[in-house]
Amino acid sequence: MKESKTVYVTYMNGQAVDLITMRAIIEEDDMGLLSFLSKKYRGCTLTIDDLSTEDFTWFDIRQCLRDIDKGRITSFSVKTERPLDTDEYYRVCSDMTIKLDNKLSEYNPSLTHYICVVEVADEGTGKHSLGVSIDGLELEETAEMVQDFLNNSRTDYARMPLIEDWDIEWDNRPRIQTEIFKRIASMLTYDQRVLARLHGCFANPRKYFLQHKDSLSDSDVYETSTENTIAWYALVDELSEVDEVGIFSEDDALDDFIDTAKSMINRRASTDARSIELHSETFDSSQEMSDWAIELDRQLQSQGYRLVNMDVMADYVVFLIYPTEKLSELIDAGNELAEDSMQFFEFETVESFVEGMREEE
């Protein structure tokens, strides 16, 4: 911490009270009404400019805000020992930085507004992906956000506020692997209209997301998602519209399952110019979706096709029908993305996957 100075941190009865006086007031607070102000945060680090401490209280946070207001420091940040979930799959953050909102301060120098920036990372990789910010905050709003951030870090289910609508300050996420996605798309459809839309997505995933925000948000895709993630779920959306892939749920009735399977079979048959038969009478309505999928795969294998799972982080399953002799190329292309949640699986692997879904329920 920097050398202590007399900094006005709060007002009591209309009179400014400095830090030392306020500490004395708290020490004599018999009822403990103000004790939260002097409680030390554990498992967190406070960094003021380039100086760090793990021994700080709410007083220090308030002092930092006033120091920014007076120009004594440029910013401060708090870092939690463990990352906080941002309500997005595998998306966490552990850093929050507060600085002066220069845009608003220039507009009205008599008012101080702060900008709050959180550094977001992919869980497990430890690689920081981007910084998102919310600005125009007044002192009390900023203080409350920092306090929530610190308090949440000590709970069993620590979560950050939703950050999908925050502004992007910087973006260090990997760029989309355009050529791989183009190759995958050409393997999955010959429909030139679909390919044109997908190529537009691969050229500018962020723009595509804004144009299709409503449908993509149903798959837990957000503005802070990686470009690869946006492109992967764009494949699902666009291909399902033309029955190149099918979206299934454990709650599906057998008639719905068969209707979707027939649509996929007809589409694949027209693409490959050869007939594929589906014997719907061999399905047992008393069984579950995973059992029907196993039966469908058996029928397809006898005709030179496989039922393939397109991996998604969602409460549904995406299947596609693909020629057996070409399947290894599709799986290899998915593996080139080097994303754990973006792969194609043969159905032997899928069987254990859907069984796991059933056990979780």
C-alpha positions as a Markdown table, in Angstrom:
| # | Residue | x | y | z |
|---|---|---|---|---|
| 1 | Met | 0.0 | 0.0 | 0.0 |
| 2 | Lys | 1.1 | 3.6 | -0.5 |
| 3 | Glu | 2.0 | 5.9 | 2.4 |
| 4 | Ser | -1.1 | 6.8 | 4.3 |
| 5 | Lys | -2.6 | 10.2 | 3.7 |
| 6 | Thr | -5.7 | 12.0 | 5.0 |
| 7 | Val | -8.4 | 11.0 | 2.6 |
| 8 | Tyr | -12.0 | 11.9 | 3.1 |
| 9 | Val | -13.9 | 8.6 | 2.7 |
| 10 | Thr | -17.4 | 9.3 | 3.9 |
| 11 | Tyr | -19.8 | 11.7 | 5.5 |
| 12 | Met | -21.5 | 11.4 | 8.9 |
| 13 | Asn | -24.1 | 13.9 | 9.9 |
| 14 | Gly | -23.1 | 16.1 | 7.0 |
| 15 | Gln | -19.5 | 16.4 | 8.0 |
| 16 | Ala | -16.5 | 14.8 | 6.2 |
| 17 | Val | -14.8 | 12.2 | 8.3 |
| 18 | Asp | -11.2 | 11.1 | 7.5 |
| 19 | Leu | -10.0 | 7.5 | 7.6 |
| 20 | Ile | -8.4 | 7.6 | 11.1 |
| 21 | Thr | -11.4 | 9.2 | 12.7 |
| 22 | Met | -13.7 | 6.7 | 11.1 |
| 23 | Arg | -11.6 | 3.8 | 12.4 |
| 24 | Ala | -11.9 | 5.2 | 15.9 |
| 25 | Ile | -15.7 | 5.5 | 15.5 |
| 26 | Ile | -15.9 | 1.9 | 14.6 |
| 27 | Glu | -13.7 | 0.7 | 17.5 |
| 28 | Glu | -16.3 | 2.4 | 19.8 |
| 29 | Asp | -19.3 | 1.0 | 17.9 |
| 30 | Asp | -20.7 | -1.2 | 20.7 |
| 31 | Met | -23.6 | -2.6 | 18.6 |
| 32 | Gly | -21.3 | -3.6 | 15.8 |
| 33 | Leu | -23.4 | -1.8 | 13.1 |
| 34 | Leu | -20.3 | -0.6 | 11.3 |
| 35 | Ser | -18.0 | -3.6 | 11.8 |
| 36 | Phe | -18.4 | -4.8 | 8.2 |
| 37 | Leu | -16.3 | -1.7 | 7.2 |
| 38 | Ser | -13.2 | -3.0 | 9.0 |
| 39 | Lys | -13.6 | -6.7 | 8.2 |
| 40 | Lys | -10.6 | -8.0 | 6.3 |
| 41 | Tyr | -11.1 | -9.9 | 3.0 |
| 42 | Arg | -9.4 | -13.3 | 2.8 |
| 43 | Gly | -8.3 | -15.0 | -0.3 |
| 44 | Cys | -8.3 | -11.7 | -2.3 |
| 45 | Thr | -5.6 | -9.3 | -3.4 |
| 46 | Leu | -5.9 | -5.6 | -3.8 |
| 47 | Thr | -3.6 | -3.9 | -6.2 |
| 48 | Ile | -3.2 | -0.1 | -6.3 |
| 49 | Asp | -1.4 | 0.9 | -9.4 |
| 50 | Asp | 1.7 | -1.4 | -9.1 |
| 51 | Leu | 1.5 | -2.1 | -5.3 |
| 52 | Ser | -0.4 | -5.2 | -4.0 |
| 53 | Thr | -1.7 | -6.3 | -0.6 |
| 54 | Glu | -3.7 | -9.3 | 0.7 |
| 55 | Asp | -4.6 | -7.5 | 3.9 |
| 56 | Phe | -7.3 | -5.0 | 3.2 |
| 57 | Thr | -10.7 | -3.9 | 4.3 |
| 58 | Trp | -13.7 | -2.1 | 2.9 |
| 59 | Phe | -12.1 | 1.1 | 4.1 |
| 60 | Asp | -9.3 | 0.6 | 1.7 |
| 61 | Ile | -11.7 | 0.1 | -1.2 |
| 62 | Arg | -13.5 | 3.3 | -0.4 |
| 63 | Gln | -10.2 | 5.1 | -0.1 |
| 64 | Cys | -9.2 | 3.8 | -3.5 |
| 65 | Leu | -12.3 | 5.3 | -5.1 |
| 66 | Arg | -11.6 | 8.6 | -3.5 |
| 67 | Asp | -8.0 | 8.5 | -4.6 |
| 68 | Ile | -9.1 | 8.0 | -8.2 |
| 69 | Asp | -11.4 | 11.0 | -7.8 |
| 70 | Lys | -8.6 | 13.1 | -6.5 |
| 71 | Gly | -6.1 | 11.9 | -9.2 |
| 72 | Arg | -3.8 | 10.3 | -6.6 |
| 73 | Ile | -4.0 | 6.9 | -8.3 |
| 74 | Thr | -5.1 | 5.9 | -11.8 |
| 75 | Ser | -6.8 | 2.6 | -11.0 |
| 76 | Phe | -7.1 | -0.3 | -8.6 |
| 77 | Ser | -8.0 | -3.9 | -9.0 |
| 78 | Val | -9.2 | -6.8 | -6.9 |
| 79 | Lys | -8.4 | -10.4 | -7.6 |
| 80 | Thr | -10.1 | -13.4 | -6.1 |
| 81 | Glu | -8.3 | -16.6 | -5.1 |
| 82 | Arg | -10.7 | -18.7 | -7.1 |
| 83 | Pro | -12.5 | -17.7 | -10.3 |
| 84 | Leu | -16.2 | -16.7 | -10.3 |
| 85 | Asp | -18.7 | -18.3 | -12.8 |
| 86 | Thr | -20.1 | -15.8 | -15.3 |
| 87 | Asp | -23.3 | -17.9 | -16.0 |
| 88 | Glu | -21.8 | -19.0 | -19.3 |
| 89 | Tyr | -20.4 | -22.4 | -20.0 |
| 90 | Tyr | -16.7 | -22.6 | -19.0 |
| 91 | Arg | -16.5 | -18.9 | -18.7 |
| 92 | Val | -15.1 | -17.4 | -15.5 |
| 93 | Cys | -13.4 | -14.3 | -14.1 |
| 94 | Ser | -11.2 | -13.5 | -11.1 |
| 95 | Asp | -10.1 | -9.9 | -11.8 |
| 96 | Met | -12.0 | -6.7 | -11.4 |
| 97 | Thr | -10.4 | -3.3 | -12.2 |
| 98 | Ile | -11.8 | 0.1 | -11.4 |
| 99 | Lys | -10.6 | 3.3 | -13.1 |
| 100 | Leu | -11.9 | 6.7 | -14.0 |
| 101 | Asp | -14.4 | 7.0 | -16.8 |
| 102 | Asn | -12.6 | 9.6 | -18.9 |
| 103 | Lys | -15.4 | 10.0 | -21.4 |
| 104 | Leu | -18.0 | 11.1 | -18.9 |
| 105 | Ser | -15.5 | 13.1 | -16.8 |
| 106 | Glu | -14.6 | 15.2 | -19.8 |
| 107 | Tyr | -18.2 | 15.8 | -20.5 |
| 108 | Asn | -19.0 | 16.9 | -17.0 |
| 109 | Pro | -15.8 | 17.6 | -14.9 |
| 110 | Ser | -17.8 | 18.3 | -11.8 |
| 111 | Leu | -19.0 | 14.7 | -11.6 |
| 112 | Thr | -16.9 | 11.6 | -11.1 |
| 113 | His | -17.9 | 8.4 | -12.8 |
| 114 | Tyr | -16.0 | 5.1 | -12.8 |
| 115 | Ile | -15.5 | 2.3 | -15.2 |
| 116 | Cys | -15.5 | -1.3 | -14.1 |
| 117 | Val | -13.6 | -3.9 | -16.1 |
| 118 | Val | -13.5 | -7.6 | -15.5 |
| 119 | Glu | -11.0 | -10.0 | -17.1 |
| 120 | Val | -12.8 | -13.1 | -18.5 |
| 121 | Ala | -11.1 | -16.4 | -19.0 |
| 122 | Asp | -11.9 | -19.9 | -20.2 |
| 123 | Glu | -12.1 | -22.2 | -17.2 |
| 124 | Gly | -9.4 | -24.9 | -17.1 |
| 125 | Thr | -7.1 | -23.2 | -19.7 |
| 126 | Gly | -6.2 | -20.3 | -17.5 |
| 127 | Lys | -5.9 | -18.2 | -20.7 |
| 128 | His | -7.5 | -14.7 | -20.3 |
| 129 | Ser | -9.7 | -14.2 | -23.3 |
| 130 | Leu | -11.1 | -10.7 | -23.1 |
| 131 | Gly | -12.0 | -7.7 | -20.9 |
| 132 | Val | -15.5 | -6.5 | -20.7 |
| 133 | Ser | -16.6 | -3.2 | -19.0 |
| 134 | Ile | -19.5 | -1.2 | -17.7 |
| 135 | Asp | -19.0 | 2.5 | -17.4 |
| 136 | Gly | -20.7 | 5.6 | -16.2 |
| 137 | Leu | -21.0 | 4.3 | -12.6 |
| 138 | Glu | -21.2 | 6.6 | -9.7 |
| 139 | Leu | -19.3 | 5.9 | -6.5 |
| 140 | Glu | -21.9 | 4.0 | -4.6 |
| 141 | Glu | -22.8 | 1.8 | -7.6 |
| 142 | Thr | -19.1 | 1.0 | -8.1 |
| 143 | Ala | -18.5 | 0.3 | -4.5 |
| 144 | Glu | -21.5 | -2.0 | -4.4 |
| 145 | Met | -20.2 | -3.9 | -7.5 |
| 146 | Val | -16.8 | -4.4 | -6.0 |
| 147 | Gln | -18.3 | -5.5 | -2.7 |
| 148 | Asp | -20.5 | -8.1 | -4.4 |
| 149 | Phe | -17.5 | -9.3 | -6.3 |
| 150 | Leu | -15.5 | -9.8 | -3.1 |
| 151 | Asn | -18.3 | -11.3 | -1.2 |
| 152 | Asn | -19.3 | -13.7 | -4.0 |
| 153 | Ser | -15.7 | -15.1 | -4.0 |
| 154 | Arg | -16.4 | -16.7 | -0.6 |
| 155 | Thr | -19.6 | -18.5 | -1.4 |
| 156 | Asp | -19.9 | -22.1 | -2.6 |
| 157 | Tyr | -21.7 | -21.0 | -5.8 |
| 158 | Ala | -19.8 | -17.8 | -6.6 |
| 159 | Arg | -21.2 | -16.0 | -9.6 |
| 160 | Met | -20.5 | -12.7 | -11.4 |
| 161 | Pro | -23.3 | -10.5 | -12.8 |
| 162 | Leu | -24.3 | -11.3 | -16.4 |
| 163 | Ile | -21.7 | -9.6 | -18.6 |
| 164 | Glu | -23.1 | -10.3 | -22.0 |
| 165 | Asp | -24.2 | -6.7 | -22.6 |
| 166 | Trp | -21.0 | -5.1 | -21.3 |
| 167 | Asp | -18.7 | -3.3 | -23.7 |
| 168 | Ile | -15.6 | -5.2 | -24.9 |
| 169 | Glu | -12.4 | -3.3 | -23.7 |
| 170 | Trp | -9.9 | -5.7 | -25.2 |
| 171 | Asp | -10.1 | -9.1 | -26.9 |
| 172 | Asn | -7.3 | -11.7 | -26.7 |
| 173 | Arg | -9.5 | -14.6 | -27.7 |
| 174 | Pro | -8.2 | -16.8 | -30.6 |
| 175 | Arg | -9.6 | -15.8 | -34.0 |
| 176 | Ile | -11.9 | -18.2 | -35.8 |
| 177 | Gln | -10.3 | -21.1 | -37.7 |
| 178 | Thr | -12.0 | -20.0 | -40.9 |
| 179 | Glu | -10.5 | -22.6 | -43.3 |
| 180 | Ile | -11.4 | -25.6 | -41.1 |
| 181 | Phe | -14.9 | -24.4 | -40.6 |
| 182 | Lys | -15.3 | -23.9 | -44.4 |
| 183 | Arg | -14.1 | -27.5 | -44.9 |
| 184 | Ile | -16.5 | -28.9 | -42.3 |
| 185 | Ala | -19.4 | -26.9 | -43.8 |
| 186 | Ser | -18.6 | -28.3 | -47.3 |
| 187 | Met | -18.6 | -31.8 | -45.9 |
| 188 | Leu | -22.0 | -31.4 | -44.3 |
| 189 | Thr | -24.0 | -29.7 | -47.1 |
| 190 | Tyr | -24.0 | -28.9 | -50.8 |
| 191 | Asp | -26.7 | -26.3 | -50.4 |
| 192 | Gln | -25.2 | -23.1 | -51.8 |
| 193 | Arg | -27.6 | -20.8 | -49.9 |
| 194 | Val | -26.7 | -22.5 | -46.6 |
| 195 | Leu | -22.9 | -22.3 | -47.5 |
| 196 | Ala | -23.2 | -18.6 | -48.4 |
| 197 | Arg | -24.8 | -17.8 | -45.0 |
| 198 | Leu | -22.2 | -19.9 | -43.2 |
| 199 | His | -19.3 | -18.3 | -45.1 |
| 200 | Gly | -20.7 | -15.0 | -44.1 |
| 201 | Cys | -20.6 | -16.1 | -40.4 |
| 202 | Phe | -17.0 | -17.4 | -40.8 |
| 203 | Ala | -15.9 | -14.1 | -42.3 |
| 204 | Asn | -17.4 | -12.1 | -39.4 |
| 205 | Pro | -18.7 | -14.2 | -36.5 |
| 206 | Arg | -19.5 | -11.1 | -34.3 |
| 207 | Lys | -21.7 | -9.6 | -36.9 |
| 208 | Tyr | -23.5 | -12.9 | -37.5 |
| 209 | Phe | -24.1 | -13.2 | -33.8 |
| 210 | Leu | -25.8 | -9.8 | -33.6 |
| 211 | Gln | -28.0 | -10.7 | -36.6 |
| 212 | His | -29.0 | -14.1 | -35.0 |
| 213 | Lys | -28.7 | -13.2 | -31.3 |
| 214 | Asp | -32.1 | -14.6 | -30.3 |
| 215 | Ser | -31.7 | -18.1 | -31.8 |
| 216 | Leu | -28.0 | -18.4 | -30.7 |
| 217 | Ser | -28.8 | -17.4 | -27.1 |
| 218 | Asp | -31.1 | -20.4 | -26.9 |
| 219 | Ser | -27.9 | -22.5 | -27.2 |
| 220 | Asp | -26.1 | -20.4 | -24.5 |
| 221 | Val | -24.0 | -18.5 | -27.1 |
| 222 | Tyr | -23.3 | -14.9 | -26.0 |
| 223 | Glu | -21.5 | -11.9 | -27.3 |
| 224 | Thr | -18.5 | -12.8 | -25.1 |
| 225 | Ser | -18.3 | -16.4 | -26.6 |
| 226 | Thr | -15.4 | -17.2 | -28.8 |
| 227 | Glu | -15.6 | -16.8 | -32.6 |
| 228 | Asn | -15.2 | -20.6 | -32.9 |
| 229 | Thr | -18.2 | -21.2 | -30.5 |
| 230 | Ile | -20.4 | -18.8 | -32.6 |
| 231 | Ala | -19.4 | -20.6 | -35.8 |
| 232 | Trp | -20.0 | -24.1 | -34.3 |
| 233 | Tyr | -23.5 | -23.2 | -33.2 |
| 234 | Ala | -24.2 | -21.4 | -36.5 |
| 235 | Leu | -23.5 | -24.7 | -38.2 |
| 236 | Val | -26.1 | -26.4 | -35.9 |
| 237 | Asp | -28.7 | -23.6 | -36.6 |
| 238 | Glu | -28.2 | -23.4 | -40.3 |
| 239 | Leu | -28.0 | -27.1 | -41.0 |
| 240 | Ser | -31.0 | -28.0 | -38.8 |
| 241 | Glu | -33.1 | -25.6 | -40.9 |
| 242 | Val | -32.5 | -27.7 | -44.0 |
| 243 | Asp | -32.5 | -31.1 | -42.1 |
| 244 | Glu | -28.8 | -31.8 | -42.6 |
| 245 | Val | -28.7 | -32.3 | -38.9 |
| 246 | Gly | -31.4 | -33.2 | -36.4 |
| 247 | Ile | -31.9 | -31.8 | -32.9 |
| 248 | Phe | -33.2 | -34.4 | -30.4 |
| 249 | Ser | -34.2 | -34.4 | -26.8 |
| 250 | Glu | -34.8 | -37.2 | -24.2 |
| 251 | Asp | -38.4 | -35.9 | -24.0 |
| 252 | Asp | -39.1 | -36.5 | -27.7 |
| 253 | Ala | -42.0 | -38.8 | -28.5 |
| 254 | Leu | -41.3 | -41.6 | -30.9 |
| 255 | Asp | -43.3 | -40.1 | -33.7 |
| 256 | Asp | -41.3 | -36.9 | -33.4 |
| 257 | Phe | -38.0 | -38.8 | -33.4 |
| 258 | Ile | -39.0 | -40.8 | -36.5 |
| 259 | Asp | -40.2 | -37.7 | -38.4 |
| 260 | Thr | -36.9 | -35.9 | -37.7 |
| 261 | Ala | -34.9 | -39.0 | -38.7 |
| 262 | Lys | -36.9 | -39.4 | -41.9 |
| 263 | Ser | -36.3 | -35.8 | -42.9 |
| 264 | Met | -32.5 | -36.3 | -42.3 |
| 265 | Ile | -32.6 | -39.5 | -44.3 |
| 266 | Asn | -34.4 | -37.9 | -47.2 |
| 267 | Arg | -32.0 | -35.0 | -47.3 |
| 268 | Arg | -28.9 | -37.3 | -47.2 |
| 269 | Ala | -30.4 | -39.6 | -49.8 |
| 270 | Ser | -31.0 | -36.6 | -52.2 |
| 271 | Thr | -27.4 | -35.5 | -51.5 |
| 272 | Asp | -25.8 | -38.9 | -52.2 |
| 273 | Ala | -28.3 | -39.9 | -54.9 |
| 274 | Arg | -28.9 | -43.3 | -53.4 |
| 275 | Ser | -31.8 | -44.7 | -51.4 |
| 276 | Ile | -31.8 | -45.1 | -47.6 |
| 277 | Glu | -34.6 | -47.0 | -45.9 |
| 278 | Leu | -36.0 | -46.5 | -42.4 |
| 279 | His | -38.0 | -49.4 | -40.9 |
| 280 | Ser | -40.1 | -47.4 | -38.3 |
| 281 | Glu | -41.9 | -50.5 | -37.1 |
| 282 | Thr | -38.7 | -51.8 | -35.5 |
| 283 | Phe | -38.7 | -49.0 | -32.9 |
| 284 | Asp | -40.2 | -49.6 | -29.5 |
| 285 | Ser | -42.3 | -46.7 | -28.2 |
| 286 | Ser | -41.8 | -47.9 | -24.6 |
| 287 | Gln | -38.0 | -47.2 | -24.9 |
| 288 | Glu | -36.2 | -43.9 | -24.6 |
| 289 | Met | -34.6 | -41.6 | -27.2 |
| 290 | Ser | -31.1 | -43.1 | -26.7 |
| 291 | Asp | -32.5 | -46.6 | -27.5 |
| 292 | Trp | -34.2 | -45.3 | -30.7 |
| 293 | Ala | -30.9 | -43.7 | -31.7 |
| 294 | Ile | -29.1 | -47.0 | -31.2 |
| 295 | Glu | -31.6 | -48.8 | -33.4 |
| 296 | Leu | -31.4 | -46.0 | -36.0 |
| 297 | Asp | -27.6 | -46.4 | -36.2 |
| 298 | Arg | -28.0 | -50.2 | -36.6 |
| 299 | Gln | -30.2 | -49.6 | -39.6 |
| 300 | Leu | -28.0 | -47.0 | -41.1 |
| 301 | Gln | -24.8 | -49.2 | -40.8 |
| 302 | Ser | -26.4 | -51.9 | -42.9 |
| 303 | Gln | -26.7 | -49.3 | -45.7 |
| 304 | Gly | -23.3 | -47.7 | -45.5 |
| 305 | Tyr | -24.1 | -44.8 | -43.1 |
| 306 | Arg | -23.5 | -43.9 | -39.5 |
| 307 | Leu | -25.4 | -41.8 | -37.0 |
| 308 | Val | -22.9 | -39.2 | -35.8 |
| 309 | Asn | -23.1 | -36.9 | -32.8 |
| 310 | Met | -22.2 | -33.3 | -33.2 |
| 311 | Asp | -21.0 | -32.2 | -29.7 |
| 312 | Val | -22.9 | -29.3 | -28.1 |
| 313 | Met | -23.0 | -27.9 | -24.6 |
| 314 | Ala | -26.7 | -27.9 | -24.3 |
| 315 | Asp | -29.7 | -29.8 | -23.0 |
| 316 | Tyr | -30.3 | -31.4 | -26.4 |
| 317 | Val | -28.4 | -33.8 | -28.7 |
| 318 | Val | -27.4 | -33.1 | -32.3 |
| 319 | Phe | -27.2 | -36.0 | -34.7 |
| 320 | Leu | -26.4 | -36.2 | -38.4 |
| 321 | Ile | -26.3 | -39.1 | -41.0 |
| 322 | Tyr | -23.0 | -39.5 | -42.8 |
| 323 | Pro | -21.4 | -42.0 | -45.2 |
| 324 | Thr | -19.2 | -44.5 | -43.3 |
| 325 | Glu | -16.3 | -44.4 | -45.8 |
| 326 | Lys | -16.0 | -40.6 | -45.4 |
| 327 | Leu | -16.6 | -40.3 | -41.6 |
| 328 | Ser | -13.0 | -40.4 | -40.5 |
| 329 | Glu | -12.3 | -37.2 | -42.6 |
| 330 | Leu | -15.2 | -35.4 | -40.8 |
| 331 | Ile | -14.0 | -36.5 | -37.4 |
| 332 | Asp | -10.4 | -35.4 | -38.2 |
| 333 | Ala | -11.6 | -32.0 | -39.3 |
| 334 | Gly | -13.5 | -31.5 | -36.0 |
| 335 | Asn | -10.4 | -32.6 | -34.1 |
| 336 | Glu | -8.3 | -29.9 | -35.9 |
| 337 | Leu | -10.4 | -27.3 | -34.1 |
| 338 | Ala | -8.7 | -28.5 | -30.9 |
| 339 | Glu | -11.8 | -27.6 | -28.9 |
| 340 | Asp | -13.1 | -30.2 | -26.3 |
| 341 | Ser | -16.7 | -29.2 | -26.9 |
| 342 | Met | -16.5 | -29.1 | -30.7 |
| 343 | Gln | -16.1 | -32.6 | -32.1 |
| 344 | Phe | -17.9 | -35.3 | -34.1 |
| 345 | Phe | -18.4 | -38.7 | -32.5 |
| 346 | Glu | -19.2 | -42.1 | -34.0 |
| 347 | Phe | -22.2 | -43.6 | -32.3 |
| 348 | Glu | -20.3 | -46.1 | -30.2 |
| 349 | Thr | -19.0 | -43.1 | -28.3 |
| 350 | Val | -22.4 | -41.5 | -28.3 |
| 351 | Glu | -24.1 | -44.4 | -26.6 |
| 352 | Ser | -22.1 | -43.8 | -23.4 |
| 353 | Phe | -22.8 | -40.0 | -23.8 |
| 354 | Val | -26.6 | -40.4 | -23.8 |
| 355 | Glu | -26.4 | -43.0 | -21.0 |
| 356 | Gly | -24.6 | -40.3 | -19.0 |
| 357 | Met | -27.4 | -37.8 | -19.8 |
| 358 | Arg | -30.0 | -40.3 | -18.5 |
| 359 | Glu | -28.1 | -40.9 | -15.3 |
| 360 | Glu | -27.9 | -37.1 | -14.6 |
| 361 | Glu | -31.6 | -36.8 | -14.8 |
